[in-house]
Amino acid sequence: MSNTGEKPTVLIVGAGLGGLMLGALLEKQGVPYTIFERASVVKPLGSGMAVGPTLLPIFQQLGIYDEFLPMGKRIVLTPFYKESLESYRPTDHIAIEEFTGYAQYLVARPVLYALILKQVPPHKIHFGKRVLNITEENDKVTVHTSDNGIYEGDIVVGADGAYSAVRQRMYDRLKARGELPKGDQEDLPFSCTCLVGQTRVLDPEKYPIIKEPTCVFPTVLGKDKPFSWSIMLTAQGTLCWCVIHHLNDTTSKAAMEQRFRNNDNAEWGSHPAQMMCDETRNFPVPLGEGLSTLGDLYDLAQKDLISKVMLEEKVFSTWYSGRVVLLGDACHKLHPSGGHGAVTAMHDAIALANLLYALPSRTSEDVTRIFEEYRTERLPAVQVSFKNSQLMSKFMEKSFIGAIILFLITRMPMWLWRLAVSIL
């Protein structure tokens, strides 16, 4: 039987932003697909994220740009503060807007997730499907789930996060054949823990900061403590936060060992959050009346939607094998300081969707070729984002290198900043 001329059937494991974006693009292109998500329901966890020129043209192509704009809050400045709330010179985002034609917007992650989810018909997503195994035979690939489900397709995409079951099954096979690089066999290193959440909708008369026409986006750098914290005003009248605890090597290793002992591979979890809330609730924030500490924000949030997560950093070398390919955190996990994680996953989805649409046949040879094209296209950009995120983490943490970066960022002449933006 010939495999030529028909679109491949794609099985996507993971319904995060990367997996959903891939599904939305394949839906638009008429490529058959199914999404499997191990969670029975996806809770609206997370903080805010910046969406700008690198994604908004794709939103236009998907037909969701006009719907997205009122969901986001335009970012004009990102001010930085010492813990005393003495301010550094803010970063100007207008230069980016001038050079690209697109503004940057802050959007609550759950709001963006809901928008992308709407682009995927409900019958294309199967929740409560935990992948046990993936097998390949006769130019087909089969996903086996814990509820005895068996699903056959041409390609499996692992978009199931930093502790990807798809990657683990792939790597187990490669390692057994002696084909897995040593670096890909090493554990994911932790560099920080992160506390994220969002307040309920706030009364603008009681909290005047809510009336601001653009996104209030301050970041505070802790003094004599390994913490930094950012607050973000959303278009929905809520405040998101992201509190980062920058770990030293010893703490990071201990955190990793504890994670594996607990066998807790959940990307976002609410149960460890309370201790970090207690530890950080007196940290100051420059938000004005009624909002002077992080604790004020925590008290205005739904407690089970506050979550703490260990955040890893690694770019894997092996992205595909046979008819299985990885996407997003499953093949590259970036430090949160750069704000590139979810955006990079969605860029992966865009590149992979275009190649799947153009796939000339469903033969193993053509599948391998487009997987190699995908990795060749995306790896350099991912490595740049990885390095930029690490650089931002140095800036956010208390270190000699961080002090130098902070000095350069806050003292750089505006003409030089604009020149840098135009070059980038």
NUKOLLO-9756 format. One record per residue (C-alpha): residue in three letters; x, y, z. Coordinates in pm, 1 decimal. Layout:
residues N
[pt ala, [X, Y, Z]]
...
end
This chain:
residues 424
[pt met, [0.0, 0.0, 0.0]]
[pt ser, [139.5, 340.9, -93.3]]
[pt asn, [172.5, 612.0, 171.6]]
[pt thr, [204.3, 888.2, -86.0]]
[pt gly, [-31.0, 1184.6, -115.5]]
[pt glu, [-223.5, 1163.2, 212.0]]
[pt lys, [-179.2, 1382.1, 517.8]]
[pt pro, [-28.9, 1205.0, 819.4]]
[pt thr, [-237.3, 1121.4, 1123.8]]
[pt val, [-71.5, 1298.4, 1418.3]]
[pt leu, [-106.4, 1184.5, 1781.3]]
[pt ile, [-17.4, 1469.8, 2019.5]]
[pt val, [62.3, 1377.8, 2378.6]]
[pt gly, [13.5, 1676.2, 2610.8]]
[pt ala, [-242.2, 1956.9, 2609.3]]
[pt gly, [-18.9, 2242.0, 2725.9]]
[pt leu, [16.8, 2559.0, 2522.0]]
[pt gly, [260.2, 2393.9, 2279.6]]
[pt gly, [41.9, 2090.1, 2218.3]]
[pt leu, [-272.4, 2300.1, 2184.4]]
[pt met, [-102.8, 2541.0, 1943.2]]
[pt leu, [3.6, 2248.5, 1726.7]]
[pt gly, [-350.9, 2114.4, 1733.0]]
[pt ala, [-495.6, 2454.3, 1641.5]]
[pt leu, [-257.4, 2489.8, 1346.6]]
[pt leu, [-322.2, 2136.9, 1219.9]]
[pt glu, [-696.1, 2203.9, 1250.2]]
[pt lys, [-652.0, 2507.8, 1027.0]]
[pt gln, [-446.7, 2307.4, 777.4]]
[pt gly, [-678.3, 2007.6, 761.3]]
[pt val, [-420.8, 1762.6, 897.1]]
[pt pro, [-584.5, 1486.1, 1108.1]]
[pt tyr, [-476.8, 1478.5, 1473.4]]
[pt thr, [-579.6, 1376.9, 1824.3]]
[pt ile, [-454.2, 1521.8, 2155.7]]
[pt phe, [-407.6, 1308.0, 2468.3]]
[pt glu, [-373.8, 1472.2, 2811.4]]
[pt arg, [-300.0, 1274.6, 3127.9]]
[pt ala, [-485.8, 1518.5, 3356.7]]
[pt ser, [-858.9, 1465.9, 3383.6]]
[pt val, [-906.6, 1842.1, 3394.7]]
[pt val, [-661.8, 2126.8, 3335.2]]
[pt lys, [-665.1, 2371.4, 3626.6]]
[pt pro, [-615.5, 2743.9, 3548.9]]
[pt leu, [-271.8, 2764.1, 3710.4]]
[pt gly, [14.8, 2997.0, 3628.0]]
[pt ser, [90.4, 3365.9, 3623.0]]
[pt gly, [113.1, 3617.2, 3340.6]]
[pt met, [312.9, 3597.6, 3019.1]]
[pt ala, [421.9, 3851.3, 2760.6]]
[pt val, [297.4, 3802.5, 2404.7]]
[pt gly, [431.6, 4025.3, 2131.1]]
[pt pro, [579.8, 4044.7, 1780.8]]
[pt thr, [701.3, 3685.1, 1774.8]]
[pt leu, [349.2, 3540.4, 1815.2]]
[pt leu, [95.3, 3803.3, 1714.4]]
[pt pro, [137.6, 3750.8, 1335.6]]
[pt ile, [54.3, 3382.5, 1393.1]]
[pt phe, [-253.1, 3485.8, 1590.7]]
[pt gln, [-361.0, 3686.5, 1284.9]]
[pt gln, [-322.3, 3379.0, 1065.0]]
[pt leu, [-526.9, 3173.7, 1310.6]]
[pt gly, [-795.4, 3442.7, 1312.1]]
[pt ile, [-768.1, 3508.0, 1688.5]]
[pt tyr, [-571.6, 3835.3, 1687.1]]
[pt asp, [-874.5, 4061.1, 1731.4]]
[pt glu, [-1011.5, 3836.4, 2004.8]]
[pt phe, [-674.5, 3831.8, 2181.0]]
[pt leu, [-614.4, 4210.3, 2195.0]]
[pt pro, [-877.3, 4295.1, 2461.5]]
[pt met, [-754.3, 3998.9, 2667.5]]
[pt gly, [-406.1, 4148.9, 2695.9]]
[pt lys, [-273.6, 4458.8, 2871.4]]
[pt arg, [-23.4, 4659.6, 2665.7]]
[pt ile, [328.2, 4672.3, 2811.5]]
[pt val, [499.3, 5009.1, 2781.0]]
[pt leu, [759.3, 4998.6, 3059.1]]
[pt thr, [901.5, 4731.6, 3288.2]]
[pt pro, [1040.3, 4904.7, 3598.7]]
[pt phe, [1293.0, 4744.9, 3832.0]]
[pt tyr, [1318.4, 4816.1, 4204.6]]
[pt lys, [1550.8, 4753.9, 4491.0]]
[pt glu, [1386.0, 4589.2, 4790.6]]
[pt ser, [1370.8, 4936.5, 4948.2]]
[pt leu, [1144.0, 5019.3, 4648.6]]
[pt glu, [1397.1, 5268.9, 4518.5]]
[pt ser, [1357.3, 5241.4, 4141.9]]
[pt tyr, [1607.4, 5178.3, 3865.8]]
[pt arg, [1547.6, 5322.7, 3521.5]]
[pt pro, [1271.1, 5116.7, 3355.8]]
[pt thr, [1305.7, 4923.3, 3030.7]]
[pt asp, [1122.5, 5093.1, 2743.4]]
[pt his, [912.8, 4861.7, 2524.0]]
[pt ile, [798.5, 5132.2, 2281.3]]
[pt ala, [1117.7, 5081.5, 2078.4]]
[pt ile, [1015.9, 4719.4, 2010.6]]
[pt glu, [671.5, 4833.6, 1900.2]]
[pt glu, [818.2, 5095.2, 1666.8]]
[pt phe, [1048.4, 4850.2, 1492.6]]
[pt thr, [807.7, 4555.5, 1462.6]]
[pt gly, [467.2, 4717.0, 1428.2]]
[pt tyr, [332.4, 4503.3, 1712.8]]
[pt ala, [295.2, 4594.8, 2078.2]]
[pt gln, [373.4, 4358.6, 2363.5]]
[pt tyr, [84.7, 4250.3, 2583.0]]
[pt leu, [66.5, 4092.4, 2923.6]]
[pt val, [-193.5, 3818.0, 2936.4]]
[pt ala, [-280.6, 3586.2, 3222.7]]
[pt arg, [-164.5, 3239.4, 3124.6]]
[pt pro, [-505.7, 3077.5, 3197.1]]
[pt val, [-674.2, 3334.5, 2969.2]]
[pt leu, [-435.9, 3261.0, 2681.1]]
[pt tyr, [-474.7, 2889.0, 2741.2]]
[pt ala, [-853.8, 2916.8, 2717.3]]
[pt leu, [-824.6, 3111.9, 2390.3]]
[pt ile, [-600.4, 2852.0, 2224.5]]
[pt leu, [-814.0, 2569.1, 2363.4]]
[pt lys, [-1117.0, 2717.4, 2184.4]]
[pt gln, [-943.8, 2661.2, 1849.5]]
[pt val, [-942.9, 2284.4, 1902.6]]
[pt pro, [-1276.9, 2099.4, 1871.6]]
[pt pro, [-1358.4, 1924.0, 2202.8]]
[pt his, [-1377.3, 1580.2, 2041.2]]
[pt lys, [-1012.5, 1611.2, 1934.3]]
[pt ile, [-889.2, 1619.9, 2297.2]]
[pt his, [-899.7, 1316.9, 2526.6]]
[pt phe, [-839.5, 1396.3, 2895.2]]
[pt gly, [-739.9, 1140.6, 3157.5]]
[pt lys, [-517.4, 956.2, 2908.8]]
[pt arg, [-181.3, 863.0, 3062.8]]
[pt val, [61.8, 717.3, 2810.3]]
[pt leu, [215.9, 384.3, 2913.0]]
[pt asn, [396.2, 287.0, 2595.1]]
[pt ile, [459.0, 377.7, 2231.6]]
[pt thr, [526.7, 108.6, 1972.2]]
[pt glu, [619.8, 123.4, 1603.8]]
[pt glu, [545.1, -140.3, 1341.0]]
[pt asn, [471.5, -151.5, 966.9]]
[pt asp, [511.1, 223.1, 909.9]]
[pt lys, [267.1, 301.7, 1191.8]]
[pt val, [306.2, 418.3, 1550.0]]
[pt thr, [71.8, 320.3, 1832.6]]
[pt val, [6.0, 492.9, 2163.7]]
[pt his, [-99.1, 269.2, 2454.5]]
[pt thr, [-272.6, 442.1, 2749.2]]
[pt ser, [-332.0, 336.7, 3109.4]]
[pt asp, [-704.4, 277.5, 3050.0]]
[pt asn, [-621.4, 5.5, 2792.6]]
[pt gly, [-666.2, 250.1, 2506.1]]
[pt ile, [-482.6, 179.3, 2177.7]]
[pt tyr, [-446.3, 460.6, 1923.9]]
[pt glu, [-272.4, 424.5, 1587.8]]
[pt gly, [-125.8, 700.7, 1373.0]]
[pt asp, [166.6, 802.2, 1154.6]]
[pt ile, [346.1, 1037.5, 1394.5]]
[pt val, [355.5, 1090.7, 1772.4]]
[pt val, [442.7, 1434.6, 1909.9]]
[pt gly, [557.8, 1446.9, 2271.8]]
[pt ala, [439.7, 1782.2, 2406.1]]
[pt asp, [403.2, 1652.8, 2760.2]]
[pt gly, [643.5, 1871.0, 2955.1]]
[pt ala, [982.3, 1855.3, 3122.8]]
[pt tyr, [924.4, 1502.5, 3255.4]]
[pt ser, [782.8, 1381.7, 2925.8]]
[pt ala, [663.7, 1021.1, 2921.6]]
[pt val, [707.7, 1022.5, 2544.4]]
[pt arg, [1071.1, 1131.0, 2575.5]]
[pt gln, [1134.9, 871.3, 2845.5]]
[pt arg, [998.3, 586.6, 2630.5]]
[pt met, [1200.5, 707.2, 2330.6]]
[pt tyr, [1519.3, 745.0, 2532.9]]
[pt asp, [1477.5, 401.7, 2693.9]]
[pt arg, [1477.1, 241.7, 2348.5]]
[pt leu, [1772.1, 447.3, 2225.2]]
[pt lys, [1971.8, 378.9, 2540.5]]
[pt ala, [1910.4, 3.7, 2510.6]]
[pt arg, [2058.7, 22.2, 2158.7]]
[pt gly, [2352.5, 232.1, 2275.2]]
[pt glu, [2234.5, 529.0, 2065.1]]
[pt leu, [2148.2, 785.3, 2333.4]]
[pt pro, [2410.1, 1060.0, 2389.5]]
[pt lys, [2550.6, 1076.3, 2742.3]]
[pt gly, [2420.2, 1430.3, 2798.0]]
[pt asp, [2063.1, 1317.5, 2731.1]]
[pt gln, [2095.6, 1049.7, 3001.0]]
[pt glu, [2169.6, 1305.8, 3273.5]]
[pt asp, [1901.4, 1439.4, 3507.0]]
[pt leu, [1737.0, 1776.9, 3457.5]]
[pt pro, [1916.1, 2032.9, 3678.7]]
[pt phe, [1713.2, 2270.9, 3895.0]]
[pt ser, [1811.4, 2636.1, 3914.5]]
[pt cys, [1517.6, 2785.8, 4101.0]]
[pt thr, [1177.0, 2735.7, 4253.3]]
[pt cys, [891.6, 2957.0, 4148.8]]
[pt leu, [567.0, 3063.7, 4317.8]]
[pt val, [294.4, 3179.6, 4079.8]]
[pt gly, [-65.7, 3283.0, 4110.8]]
[pt gln, [-330.6, 3542.0, 4039.6]]
[pt thr, [-569.3, 3743.9, 4253.4]]
[pt arg, [-940.7, 3747.2, 4203.2]]
[pt val, [-1085.3, 4040.7, 4006.5]]
[pt leu, [-1018.7, 4349.4, 4218.3]]
[pt asp, [-1236.6, 4653.4, 4285.6]]
[pt pro, [-1067.2, 4952.4, 4114.9]]
[pt glu, [-1213.6, 5190.8, 4374.9]]
[pt lys, [-1047.3, 4998.7, 4654.4]]
[pt tyr, [-728.4, 4926.1, 4460.1]]
[pt pro, [-657.1, 5223.5, 4228.5]]
[pt ile, [-370.0, 5044.9, 4053.3]]
[pt ile, [-634.9, 4849.5, 3860.1]]
[pt lys, [-731.8, 5168.8, 3674.4]]
[pt glu, [-393.7, 5200.2, 3504.2]]
[pt pro, [-443.3, 5200.7, 3122.8]]
[pt thr, [-126.0, 5000.3, 3051.4]]
[pt cys, [29.4, 4701.6, 3221.7]]
[pt val, [193.0, 4773.1, 3555.7]]
[pt phe, [484.7, 4527.3, 3552.6]]
[pt pro, [732.9, 4593.5, 3837.6]]
[pt thr, [1013.8, 4354.9, 3930.9]]
[pt val, [1177.6, 4376.7, 4272.5]]
[pt leu, [1529.4, 4245.2, 4336.8]]
[pt gly, [1575.1, 4117.1, 4690.9]]
[pt lys, [1849.2, 4258.9, 4909.8]]
[pt asp, [2070.6, 4001.5, 5081.9]]
[pt lys, [1826.2, 3726.7, 4986.7]]
[pt pro, [1818.4, 3501.1, 4676.4]]
[pt phe, [1473.2, 3615.5, 4564.6]]
[pt ser, [1323.8, 3831.1, 4293.2]]
[pt trp, [954.1, 3892.6, 4237.8]]
[pt ser, [741.6, 4038.7, 3959.1]]
[pt ile, [381.0, 4158.6, 3957.9]]
[pt met, [168.6, 4197.5, 3645.1]]
[pt leu, [-159.8, 4384.1, 3596.5]]
[pt thr, [-401.6, 4208.1, 3359.6]]
[pt ala, [-682.5, 4338.4, 3140.8]]
[pt gln, [-927.1, 4141.5, 3355.7]]
[pt gly, [-852.7, 4354.8, 3663.8]]
[pt thr, [-639.8, 4095.1, 3839.6]]
[pt leu, [-277.8, 4095.8, 3951.7]]
[pt cys, [-51.0, 3802.9, 3865.8]]
[pt trp, [275.9, 3734.6, 4038.8]]
[pt cys, [589.2, 3529.6, 3992.3]]
[pt val, [826.5, 3489.1, 4288.8]]
[pt ile, [1158.6, 3322.7, 4204.1]]
[pt his, [1387.6, 3165.5, 4461.7]]
[pt his, [1731.5, 3140.6, 4299.7]]
[pt leu, [1899.4, 2824.0, 4422.8]]
[pt asn, [2263.0, 2748.5, 4488.3]]
[pt asp, [2412.1, 2421.1, 4361.1]]
[pt thr, [2369.7, 2232.7, 4690.1]]
[pt thr, [2007.6, 2334.6, 4735.2]]
[pt ser, [1934.4, 2258.2, 4373.4]]
[pt lys, [2071.7, 1906.0, 4402.5]]
[pt ala, [1876.4, 1846.4, 4723.6]]
[pt ala, [1556.9, 1971.9, 4559.9]]
[pt met, [1610.6, 1736.5, 4268.1]]
[pt glu, [1665.3, 1436.0, 4492.9]]
[pt gln, [1350.5, 1519.8, 4690.5]]
[pt arg, [1150.9, 1550.8, 4368.8]]
[pt phe, [1251.1, 1203.9, 4256.0]]
[pt arg, [1187.8, 1052.2, 4600.2]]
[pt asn, [836.6, 1191.3, 4589.1]]
[pt asn, [794.7, 1084.8, 4225.5]]
[pt asp, [617.3, 1417.2, 4171.4]]
[pt asn, [646.6, 1499.9, 3804.1]]
[pt ala, [355.7, 1744.4, 3788.6]]
[pt glu, [449.2, 2062.0, 3605.9]]
[pt trp, [234.9, 2281.7, 3828.1]]
[pt gly, [120.1, 2184.9, 4175.0]]
[pt ser, [-56.9, 2375.3, 4453.1]]
[pt his, [31.1, 2156.7, 4753.6]]
[pt pro, [391.6, 2283.4, 4816.5]]
[pt ala, [296.4, 2649.2, 4782.1]]
[pt gln, [190.0, 2743.7, 5134.5]]
[pt met, [538.0, 2725.4, 5287.1]]
[pt met, [679.4, 2956.3, 5018.8]]
[pt cys, [384.8, 3193.7, 5066.3]]
[pt asp, [462.8, 3211.7, 5437.3]]
[pt glu, [831.6, 3269.6, 5365.3]]
[pt thr, [772.0, 3556.1, 5121.2]]
[pt arg, [449.1, 3722.7, 5233.2]]
[pt asn, [625.7, 4024.9, 5388.3]]
[pt phe, [824.1, 4107.7, 5073.1]]
[pt pro, [736.2, 4466.9, 4963.2]]
[pt val, [563.3, 4554.5, 4636.0]]
[pt pro, [524.1, 4901.8, 4474.6]]
[pt leu, [151.7, 4882.8, 4401.7]]
[pt gly, [4.8, 5162.8, 4608.6]]
[pt glu, [-300.4, 5174.0, 4830.0]]
[pt gly, [-394.6, 4846.0, 4998.0]]
[pt leu, [-120.2, 4644.6, 4830.0]]
[pt ser, [210.8, 4686.1, 5008.4]]
[pt thr, [334.4, 4326.3, 5035.3]]
[pt leu, [317.0, 3998.4, 4848.1]]
[pt gly, [101.3, 3869.5, 5133.1]]
[pt asp, [-166.0, 4122.0, 5035.8]]
[pt leu, [-179.0, 3956.9, 4693.2]]
[pt tyr, [-180.2, 3604.5, 4834.1]]
[pt asp, [-476.5, 3693.6, 5056.5]]
[pt leu, [-673.2, 3805.0, 4749.4]]
[pt ala, [-622.0, 3478.8, 4561.7]]
[pt gln, [-801.0, 3146.5, 4548.8]]
[pt lys, [-562.3, 2929.8, 4749.5]]
[pt asp, [-577.0, 2617.3, 4533.6]]
[pt leu, [-475.2, 2825.4, 4230.8]]
[pt ile, [-147.1, 2934.3, 4392.0]]
[pt ser, [125.3, 2693.2, 4288.9]]
[pt lys, [492.2, 2630.6, 4347.8]]
[pt val, [706.7, 2450.0, 4095.6]]
[pt met, [1067.7, 2345.0, 4055.7]]
[pt leu, [1195.1, 2488.3, 3728.7]]
[pt glu, [1465.3, 2309.0, 3535.9]]
[pt glu, [1708.1, 2418.1, 3263.5]]
[pt lys, [1825.8, 2195.5, 2981.8]]
[pt val, [1834.8, 2166.0, 2604.7]]
[pt phe, [1829.9, 1800.7, 2499.5]]
[pt ser, [2026.0, 1686.7, 2197.6]]
[pt thr, [1788.6, 1412.7, 2080.8]]
[pt trp, [1454.4, 1549.3, 1959.4]]
[pt tyr, [1323.2, 1258.4, 1753.8]]
[pt ser, [1354.8, 890.7, 1674.8]]
[pt gly, [1155.8, 684.8, 1428.4]]
[pt arg, [805.6, 830.7, 1410.8]]
[pt val, [826.2, 1010.8, 1744.8]]
[pt val, [925.2, 1376.7, 1786.1]]
[pt leu, [940.3, 1614.1, 2085.4]]
[pt leu, [813.9, 1968.9, 2130.1]]
[pt gly, [848.7, 2243.8, 2391.6]]
[pt asp, [960.3, 2156.4, 2745.4]]
[pt ala, [994.1, 1791.8, 2643.7]]
[pt cys, [1310.6, 1879.5, 2449.0]]
[pt his, [1414.8, 2216.0, 2596.2]]
[pt lys, [1339.6, 2361.1, 2940.5]]
[pt leu, [1427.7, 2728.0, 2985.9]]
[pt his, [1479.7, 2944.0, 3295.3]]
[pt pro, [1163.2, 3150.3, 3364.8]]
[pt ser, [1352.1, 3480.0, 3397.2]]
[pt gly, [1362.6, 3517.8, 3020.6]]
[pt gly, [989.8, 3458.3, 2976.0]]
[pt his, [1061.4, 3239.8, 2671.0]]
[pt gly, [934.6, 2896.4, 2777.5]]
[pt ala, [575.3, 2888.9, 2651.7]]
[pt val, [653.4, 3116.6, 2357.4]]
[pt thr, [935.8, 2887.5, 2245.4]]
[pt ala, [705.4, 2585.1, 2267.6]]
[pt met, [450.0, 2759.1, 2047.4]]
[pt his, [725.5, 2846.6, 1797.2]]
[pt asp, [812.8, 2475.6, 1787.9]]
[pt ala, [448.6, 2401.6, 1711.6]]
[pt ile, [445.0, 2651.0, 1425.1]]
[pt ala, [758.2, 2507.6, 1264.4]]
[pt leu, [643.6, 2146.9, 1306.1]]
[pt ala, [290.9, 2215.1, 1177.0]]
[pt asn, [427.4, 2372.3, 859.3]]
[pt leu, [651.1, 2072.0, 794.2]]
[pt leu, [372.9, 1822.4, 864.9]]
[pt tyr, [143.7, 2004.4, 623.1]]
[pt ala, [412.9, 1989.8, 352.5]]
[pt leu, [504.4, 1624.2, 417.1]]
[pt pro, [514.2, 1463.0, 69.1]]
[pt ser, [441.5, 1111.6, 194.9]]
[pt arg, [397.9, 912.9, 515.0]]
[pt thr, [701.8, 692.4, 452.9]]
[pt ser, [960.9, 658.8, 727.8]]
[pt glu, [1218.4, 830.1, 507.5]]
[pt asp, [1008.8, 1144.5, 462.4]]
[pt val, [907.2, 1150.0, 828.4]]
[pt thr, [1272.5, 1133.2, 935.9]]
[pt arg, [1363.9, 1406.4, 689.9]]
[pt ile, [1106.7, 1656.0, 819.3]]
[pt phe, [1199.3, 1578.6, 1180.9]]
[pt glu, [1559.8, 1663.2, 1098.4]]
[pt glu, [1446.9, 1984.4, 923.3]]
[pt tyr, [1241.1, 2073.4, 1229.1]]
[pt arg, [1533.8, 2028.6, 1468.4]]
[pt thr, [1772.9, 2211.0, 1235.2]]
[pt glu, [1533.3, 2504.7, 1213.0]]
[pt arg, [1445.9, 2530.1, 1580.0]]
[pt leu, [1762.0, 2432.1, 1769.7]]
[pt pro, [1962.4, 2753.9, 1701.8]]
[pt ala, [1671.1, 2973.2, 1813.8]]
[pt val, [1616.3, 2756.3, 2121.8]]
[pt gln, [1984.0, 2780.7, 2215.4]]
[pt val, [1969.3, 3161.0, 2187.2]]
[pt ser, [1659.8, 3169.6, 2408.8]]
[pt phe, [1829.8, 2933.4, 2654.4]]
[pt lys, [2135.5, 3158.2, 2680.6]]
[pt asn, [1924.0, 3475.1, 2705.5]]
[pt ser, [1717.1, 3318.7, 2982.9]]
[pt gln, [2032.8, 3223.2, 3170.4]]
[pt leu, [2163.0, 3578.1, 3127.2]]
[pt met, [1839.7, 3718.4, 3269.0]]
[pt ser, [1862.5, 3476.3, 3559.9]]
[pt lys, [2209.0, 3614.3, 3640.5]]
[pt phe, [2064.7, 3963.8, 3632.0]]
[pt met, [1782.6, 3866.0, 3867.2]]
[pt glu, [1998.7, 3682.2, 4119.1]]
[pt lys, [2245.6, 3836.0, 4360.8]]
[pt ser, [2586.5, 3778.6, 4202.9]]
[pt phe, [2882.9, 3974.0, 4068.3]]
[pt ile, [2781.1, 3899.4, 3709.9]]
[pt gly, [2423.7, 3999.7, 3792.1]]
[pt ala, [2545.9, 4333.2, 3930.8]]
[pt ile, [2732.7, 4404.0, 3606.4]]
[pt ile, [2430.1, 4316.6, 3391.5]]
[pt leu, [2204.8, 4531.0, 3610.5]]
[pt phe, [2443.9, 4823.4, 3577.1]]
[pt leu, [2449.8, 4792.7, 3197.6]]
[pt ile, [2072.1, 4758.3, 3164.0]]
[pt thr, [1991.2, 5053.6, 3388.8]]
[pt arg, [2266.1, 5281.2, 3254.2]]
[pt met, [2248.0, 5199.7, 2883.2]]
[pt pro, [2175.3, 5517.0, 2680.4]]
[pt met, [1834.6, 5510.4, 2514.2]]
[pt trp, [1987.4, 5552.1, 2167.0]]
[pt leu, [2197.6, 5239.9, 2223.7]]
[pt trp, [1893.9, 5043.1, 2349.6]]
[pt arg, [1699.8, 5140.0, 2037.7]]
[pt leu, [1993.3, 5039.6, 1819.6]]
[pt ala, [2011.6, 4700.6, 1994.6]]
[pt val, [1638.1, 4644.1, 1942.3]]
[pt ser, [1666.0, 4728.1, 1571.2]]
[pt ile, [1954.3, 4481.4, 1527.8]]
[pt leu, [1778.7, 4202.4, 1718.5]]
end
